[in-house]
Amino acid sequence: MNNQIIKKPTVIKLCTLSSATIYRLIKKGESSKQIKLAERSSGWLLSEVE
C-alpha cells in the first residue's frame, strides 16, 4: 500500500478531472477526501486516488 501524499495538480493529472469536479465528487461522498497538511495545504493519498 502506497502512503505517498500527492498534491492537487497531480490528482488532476491522474484523474483527468477538473478541480471543481473533484471537489463536487468529494462533497457527494464519491471520492476520497483530502488530508489537511498545514493551514493552507492539503493533499491526497496516492493509493486512494489510484
N, C-alpha and C positions, 0 to 999 in steps of 0.2 A: 504494500500500500504506500503510495507516494504522498507524503505530508508537505510537499513543497507548496508555498503560498505564491500565487500569481496575482498581478495587478490587472485592473480593468482593460487596458489596451490588449493584453494577452488573451483575456477571456473573450473579448470581441473578435479577435483574430481566430481563435479556436472554434468559436460557436457560429461565426459569421452572422451575428445578430447585432442590432444597434444597442446603444446604452439604454434607450427608452424601452426597448423590447425586453432586455434583460431585467430591468427594474420592474416592469409590468409582470413578468413571469414570477419574480420573487414575491411580489405583492399577492399574487394569486396562489402562491404556495407550490408552484410548478417548477421552481428552480431553487438551487441551494442559495442560502443567504451568505452575504459577505461577512468576513471576520473583521472586527474593528482592531486595527493595528496601533493607531495613535489617534490623537484628537481629530486630525484631518486626513487620515489614511486608512484605507480598507483593502482587503484582498480576499481571494477565494482559494480554497484548497484545490490543487490541480486534480487530485483523484476524484473530486465531486464534479468538476467541470467536464472531465473526460467521460 
